[in-house]
Amino acid sequence: MQSTRTFSDKLFLVIKGLGMGAANKVPGISGGVVAFVAGFYEEFIYSLQKVNKTAFKLLFNGRFKSFFNYVNGRFLSLLFLGMIISYFSISKILDYFLIHYELYIWSLFFGMIVGSIYYINKDFNDWNYKTIVSLIIGISLGIGISFLDPAKENDNLFFVFFCGIISVSGMTLPGFSGSFILILLGNYVLLLVDSVNALSDTFYEIIVGDFSFLKNSERIRMLQVLIVFTIGSVVGLVTFSHMLSYILKHYKSITTASIIGFIVGSLGVVWPWKHTIYRMTDEGNLIYDSTGKKIVSNYERFIPDLNSETYLAIVYIGVGIAIVLALEWYGHKTKKINV
């Protein structure tokens, strides 16, 4: 799938990576949905599938250019570059807006999910009893997951490795939010906030020539957690991509129907009108993370009253739908130009 890409193609691929990275960090949003709607989901899965025995043989034999071309390296590197940039920039901006404009941001996400459902469903015509059953199962799983109670934080490295494998599913399986799964597993703050902040602080200290972190046992522990989580994510990413590649090849209609179901089920997670439930100690005190933020435990959803705030939130839902439709329009325009 390695092909010649113009500068604009490369730029938009980085931007798509930014979108995936931001989506992966927000509970209830799946980076896989971004890939699906933006039209590069299958290329993403098949490129990851190329990370196999043949790829490792090329790498270990020093044939780096052949390895890079074999795994569609230009595509993956640009995409992951966008994700990395997003992780340390756009995702922080999202954190700010989620704190100060929570209702409107969730409304925007809700609209984007609704638009995604329309986008995926509009060209899918292979409805039969198998795909309908797959759709129902996908919806049921999505709704069921959204109402589970979260576990307590666990920094055991074996469990952290498992979290890495599971959380990365959001990148490969549209509608399956890896960050929300981390909330259920109790490790969202540990793995996507505390450990990332520890890495950022470490980079800054190294740049200014301060190596005192080497004597900071808590910092070293957080870096170990992040390394193990990253390894687990890579293992999960490659493993899931091989599984999904096979499934997409042999059961594409059933898989697509299941994905639609997952995304419909995920609407319960991103429902804009909800009260945030924070984690409490046994004594009834709030628990905060290392940045001073209250740790979210779950959400209590409700039907809103009709007022100006609700009407504005509905407008943002419309904006979210429009964004997805604009991406669809851009995708069709790009295909026509390439043809």
C-alpha positions in Angstrom: 0.0 0.0 0.0 3.1 2.2 -0.1 2.3 5.0 -2.5 3.5 8.4 -3.6 1.9 11.0 -1.4 1.9 14.8 -2.0 2.7 17.3 0.8 -1.0 17.9 1.4 -1.6 14.2 1.7 1.2 13.9 4.3 -0.1 17.0 6.2 -3.7 15.6 6.3 -2.4 12.2 7.4 -0.6 13.9 10.4 -3.9 15.8 11.1 -5.8 12.5 11.0 -3.2 11.2 13.5 -3.9 14.2 15.7 -7.6 13.3 15.5 -7.0 9.7 16.4 -4.7 10.6 19.3 -7.2 13.1 20.8 -10.0 10.7 20.4 -8.1 7.9 22.1 -7.6 10.0 25.2 -11.2 11.0 25.6 -13.4 8.5 27.5 -16.2 7.3 25.2 -14.5 8.3 21.9 -12.7 5.8 19.8 -9.8 6.6 17.6 -11.0 3.8 15.3 -14.1 5.8 14.5 -11.8 8.6 13.3 -10.0 6.2 11.1 -13.2 4.7 9.8 -14.8 8.0 9.0 -11.7 9.6 7.5 -11.4 6.6 5.1 -8.1 5.1 6.1 -9.3 2.4 8.6 -8.5 -0.6 6.3 -5.1 0.7 5.2 -4.3 1.3 8.9 -5.3 -2.3 9.8 -3.5 -3.9 6.9 -0.4 -1.8 7.5 -0.2 -3.0 11.1 -0.7 -6.6 9.9 2.6 -6.2 8.0 4.4 -6.2 11.3 5.1 -9.9 11.2 7.9 -12.4 10.9 8.9 -11.2 7.5 9.2 -7.6 8.8 11.3 -8.6 11.7 13.7 -10.6 9.4 14.2 -7.6 7.3 14.8 -5.4 10.4 17.3 -7.9 12.0 19.1 -8.3 8.7 19.7 -4.6 8.5 17.5 -4.0 5.5 15.8 -1.0 7.0 14.5 0.6 3.8 12.9 -2.7 2.8 11.4 -3.0 6.3 10.1 0.6 6.0 8.5 -0.1 2.7 7.1 -3.5 3.6 5.2 -2.2 6.7 3.9 0.9 4.8 6.2 2.9 7.0 5.5 6.4 5.5 1.8 6.0 6.2 2.3 4.6 9.7 5.1 7.1 10.7 3.0 10.1 9.7 -0.1 8.8 11.4 1.8 8.0 14.7 3.6 11.4 14.5 0.2 13.0 14.6 -0.9 10.8 17.5 2.3 11.7 19.5 1.9 15.4 18.9 -1.7 15.1 19.9 -0.9 13.3 23.1 1.3 16.1 24.4 -0.7 19.1 23.0 -4.2 18.8 21.6 -5.2 16.3 24.3 -4.2 18.9 26.9 -6.4 21.5 25.2 -9.2 19.0 25.2 -8.6 18.5 28.9 -9.1 22.2 29.4 -12.3 22.4 27.4 -13.7 19.3 29.1 -13.2 21.0 32.5 -14.6 24.4 31.5 -17.1 23.6 28.8 -18.0 20.0 29.6 -21.6 20.0 28.3 -20.7 21.5 24.9 -17.7 19.3 24.3 -19.7 16.2 25.0 -22.4 17.5 22.7 -19.9 18.0 20.0 -18.6 14.4 20.5 -22.2 13.1 20.6 -22.9 14.8 17.2 -19.7 13.3 15.7 -20.7 9.8 16.8 -24.2 10.3 15.3 -22.6 11.5 12.1 -20.2 8.5 12.1 -23.2 6.1 12.4 -24.8 7.8 9.4 -21.5 7.7 7.4 -20.8 4.0 8.1 -24.4 2.9 7.6 -25.3 4.8 4.4 -23.3 2.6 2.1 -23.9 -0.7 3.9 -26.7 -2.6 2.2 -25.9 -6.2 3.2 -28.5 -6.5 5.9 -29.6 -10.1 6.7 -30.3 -12.1 9.9 -26.6 -12.6 10.6 -25.7 -8.9 10.3 -28.8 -7.8 12.2 -27.9 -10.2 15.0 -24.3 -8.8 14.9 -25.7 -5.3 15.1 -27.8 -6.2 18.2 -24.8 -7.9 19.9 -22.7 -4.8 19.2 -25.3 -2.4 20.6 -25.8 -4.6 23.7 -22.0 -4.8 24.4 -21.6 -1.1 23.9 -24.4 -0.2 26.2 -23.4 -2.9 28.8 -19.8 -1.6 28.9 -21.0 2.0 29.4 -22.8 1.2 32.6 -20.2 -1.0 34.3 -18.7 0.3 37.6 -15.0 1.1 37.5 -12.4 -0.8 39.5 -9.7 0.7 41.8 -6.3 1.8 40.6 -3.7 -1.0 40.2 -0.1 -0.4 39.3 1.0 -4.0 39.2 3.2 -4.2 36.1 1.5 -7.4 34.8 -1.9 -5.7 35.1 -0.5 -2.5 33.5 0.7 -4.6 30.5 -2.8 -6.1 30.2 -4.2 -2.6 30.3 -2.0 -1.7 27.4 -3.2 -4.6 25.3 -6.9 -3.8 26.1 -6.8 0.0 25.8 -5.3 0.0 22.3 -8.4 -1.8 21.1 -10.0 1.7 20.7 -7.5 2.4 17.8 -8.4 -0.8 16.0 -12.1 -1.3 16.8 -14.3 1.6 16.1 -16.9 2.3 18.8 -14.7 0.6 21.5 -13.3 3.4 23.7 -9.9 2.3 25.0 -9.7 5.2 27.4 -13.2 4.4 28.8 -12.1 0.8 29.3 -9.1 2.1 31.3 -11.6 4.0 33.5 -13.4 0.7 34.1 -10.1 -1.0 34.9 -9.3 1.8 37.3 -6.1 2.9 35.6 -7.1 5.8 33.4 -5.5 8.5 35.6 -2.4 6.4 36.3 -1.7 5.6 32.6 -3.0 8.5 30.6 -2.4 11.4 33.1 0.1 10.7 35.8 2.6 8.6 33.8 2.4 11.0 30.8 3.0 14.0 33.1 6.0 12.1 34.6 7.4 11.6 31.1 6.9 15.3 30.2 8.5 16.5 33.4 11.5 14.1 32.8 12.0 15.4 29.2 12.0 18.9 30.5 14.5 18.2 33.3 16.8 16.4 30.9 16.7 19.3 28.5 17.8 21.7 31.3 20.4 19.3 32.5 18.6 18.3 35.7 19.0 14.5 36.4 17.7 14.5 39.9 14.7 12.4 38.8 17.1 9.4 38.8 16.9 9.6 42.7 13.1 10.1 42.7 11.6 6.6 43.3 8.1 7.7 42.5 9.2 9.2 39.2 11.1 6.1 38.3 8.0 4.0 39.2 5.8 6.1 36.9 8.3 5.8 34.0 8.4 2.0 34.5 4.6 1.9 34.4 4.5 4.0 31.2 7.1 1.8 29.5 5.3 -1.4 30.4 2.0 0.2 29.3 3.5 1.2 26.0 4.9 -2.3 25.3 1.5 -3.8 26.1 -0.1 -1.3 23.7 2.3 -2.2 20.9 1.6 -5.9 21.5 -2.1 -5.3 21.5 -2.0 -3.1 18.4 -0.2 -5.7 16.3 -2.2 -8.6 17.7 -5.6 -6.9 17.2 -4.6 -5.8 13.7 -3.8 -9.4 12.6 -7.1 -10.6 14.1 -9.2 -7.8 12.5 -7.4 -8.1 9.2 -8.5 -11.8 9.0 -12.0 -10.9 10.2 -12.4 -8.1 7.7 -11.2 -10.3 4.9 -13.6 -13.2 5.6 -16.5 -11.6 7.5 -16.6 -8.0 6.4 -20.3 -7.5 6.5 -20.7 -9.1 9.9 -17.8 -7.0 11.2 -19.2 -3.8 9.8 -22.6 -4.5 11.4 -20.9 -5.2 14.7 -18.9 -1.9 14.4 -22.1 0.0 13.8 -23.6 -1.6 16.8 -20.6 -0.7 19.0 -20.8 2.9 17.9 -24.5 3.1 18.6 -23.9 1.5 22.0 -21.2 4.1 22.7 -23.7 6.9 22.5 -24.5 6.1 26.1 -21.0 6.9 27.2 -20.9 10.3 25.4 -24.5 11.4 26.3 -23.9 15.1 27.0 -26.3 15.5 29.9 -24.8 13.7 32.9 -23.7 14.3 36.4 -20.1 13.4 37.0 -19.5 11.0 39.9 -16.1 11.4 41.5 -14.1 8.7 43.3 -14.3 9.0 47.1 -12.4 7.5 50.0 -14.1 5.3 52.6 -14.3 8.5 54.7 -16.2 10.3 52.0 -13.4 12.6 50.8 -12.7 13.3 47.2 -9.6 11.7 45.6 -7.4 13.8 43.4 -4.7 12.9 40.8 -1.2 14.3 40.8 -2.3 17.4 38.8 -5.0 18.3 41.4 -7.9 17.1 39.3 -10.7 15.2 40.8 -10.7 11.6 39.7 -13.9 10.6 37.7 -15.5 7.4 38.7 -18.5 7.3 36.5 -21.5 9.3 35.2 -25.2 9.6 36.1 -27.1 10.4 32.9 -30.4 12.5 32.8 -32.9 14.1 30.4 -32.3 17.8 30.2 -34.8 20.6 30.7 -35.4 22.8 27.7 -33.5 26.0 28.2 -30.9 28.2 26.5 -28.0 25.9 27.6 -29.8 22.8 26.2 -30.5 24.6 22.9 -26.9 25.6 22.6 -25.8 22.0 23.3 -28.1 20.8 20.5 -26.4 23.3 18.2 -23.1 21.8 19.1 -24.5 18.3 18.3 -25.4 19.7 14.9 -21.8 21.0 14.5 -20.4 17.6 15.4 -22.6 16.0 12.7 -21.5 18.7 10.2 -17.8 18.0 10.9 -18.2 14.3 10.0 -20.2 15.2 6.9 -17.5 17.6 5.9 -14.9 14.9 6.3 -17.0 12.6 4.1 -17.2 15.3 1.5 -13.5 15.9 1.6 -12.9 12.1 1.3 -15.1 11.9 -1.9 -13.4 14.9 -3.4 -10.0 13.5 -2.8 -11.0 10.1 -4.4 -12.3 11.9 -7.5 -9.0 13.9 -7.8 -6.9 10.8 -7.4 -9.0 9.0 -10.1 
